[in-house]
Amino acid sequence: MGLVGVQENGNGEMGLALGNKNKYKRMDSEQSDEFDDDALNLHHQQLERKKSIRKYVLACAIFASLNNVLLGYDVGVMSGAIIFIQEDLKITEVQEEVLVGILSIISLLGSLAGGRTSDIIGRKWTMAFAAVVFQIGAAIMTLAPSFQILMVGRILAGVGIGFGVMIAPVYIAEISPTVDRGSLTSFPEIFINIGILLGYVSNYAFSGLSVHTNWRVMLAVGILPSVFIGFALFIIPESPRWLVMQNRVEEARSVLLKTIENEKEVDDRLAEIVAAAGMSNGEKNEEKAVWRELLNPSPPIRRMLITGFGIQCFQQITGIDATVYYSPEIFKEAGIKNNSKLLVATVAVGVTKTAFILIATFLVDRVGRKPLLYVSTIGMTVCLFTLSLTLGFLGHGQLGIALAILCICGNVAFFSVGMGPICWILTSEIFPLRLRAQASALGAVGNRVCSGLVAMSFLSLSRTITISGTFFLFALLSALSVLFAYKCVPETKGKSLEQIELLFENHNEWQGSEVEMGDSEHLVQKA
């Protein structure tokens, strides 16, 4: 037996060595299997953590955006409710314009106060305060026996909406990971559109009730979204950047750990935030008062203000709120006379607006801000100009009605793809941390003032230069917004909030360098 072993293996030692070698191979194989199992478990844990973080950040963005449903709902519901309010309370056309437009004008008070308030009590509790103020205003509107009381409720609702509209994009931008910031910061605009659609549906659903009751029920339903905000306060954390401003750095780190996957990236981002807040090494640097810096800005801050304030104004002076508030009036001008058919047509506008904002959410962090802005502003210009020609020359025939509906739906679709969400995304991400809340509030004020002026003057302007002439004016302003996007808006896709601040220091790099290193890497990976 031993000889056979020697013959087979050459010698006994060799056979022994070979046996030992096989033994080692088996041990190595077992260790390799264990290593593979550990690697698989680690990979599984990382995937689970990634999913968990994404769900958490998504929940924060959704709850923070609930206040924006209130604004959207008010815009949508008032377009139909005003028909019945006019009939029930016997208000004049001027009172109608004031009632519709005053909310936007008054909301600037909430936006102005919101910046300072959010710096004092925090982003999270400012959202809660906004919901409470709106609820009180909505309750007063629902029970209003006269135009004067209705105006009191509308003023309070406007203040609440001003707070909510200003703070939601700031909060989401500050809590979001860089790679998803554009998509998540567009959530407030998505929820405005959902609110508009719900308002339109509410108009249609309750229009069959008595004239004294239907508009009250329509307005009362708007209270419901703000109730959910109370539950949201138990889920969402405070903004890590606000916590750093309060010198609560460890709390900020714990929030970042919940919203960023990589621990090293958490530390890097925290260091950037601390430096941006002027608190490196635990010391607060001497800074000019925020408003003094905004009123007497350095060249980079001036460029930020032109971009942020300008895009907020262009969003409204191109007539989007007039299109939404007064869509029944526009459809009447086109030839639709039946109230029920008017409300159905407005529902189609709401569905279009909501559907296309979802497309923008998907594309904004893939395509970038500027390409979508170009598509949006050029498309709006074409639709507004065509609508002007349709209302002016095609009369009340079936072709005129079809083209008017198509142009209005096209206008809101192009608006939702770019100008709608990107306006809020940019103003929430371009300003430095020390100025972000107040500067965003200033931008929101410009937005609300322009919205109010358009809403309060649309009917009067239409009587003076016709609805066709009014939309021709909107088309000219929309054409100017294309030039503004080209000259004043940088691409911010894929950059941290702190890197965007540096971008405004070197604004000459905007032109001719739209494809940054991160973009080129992304394109290579796609290829």
Buried (B, 14 or more C-beta within 10 A) or exposed (E): EEEEBBEEBEEEEEBEEEEEEEEEEEEEEEEEEEEEEEEEEEEEEEEEEEEEBBEBBBEBBBBBBBBBBBBBBBBBBBBBBBBBBBEBBEBEEEBBBBBBBBBBBBBBBBBBBBBBBBBEEBBBBBBBBBBBBBBBBBBBBBEBEEBEEBBBBBBBBBBBBBBBBBBBBBBBBBBBBBEBBBBBBBBBBBBBBBBBBBBBBBBBBBBEBEBEEBBBBBBBBBBBBBEEBEEBEEEBBBBBBBBBBBBBBEBBBBBBBBBBBEEEBBBEBBEBBBBBBBBEEEEEEEEEEBEEBBEEBEEBBEBBBBBBBBBBBBBBBBBBBBBBBBBBBBBBBBBBEEBEEBBBBBBBBBBBBBBBBBEBBEBBBEBBBBBBBBBBBBBBBBBBBBBBBBBBEBEBEEEBBBBBBBBBBBBBBBBBBBBBBBBBBBBBBBBBBBBBBBBBBBBBBBBBBBBBBBBBBBBEBBEEEBBBBBBBBBBBBBBBBBEBBBEBBBBBBBBBBBEBBEBBEEBEEBEEEBEBEEBEEBEEEEE
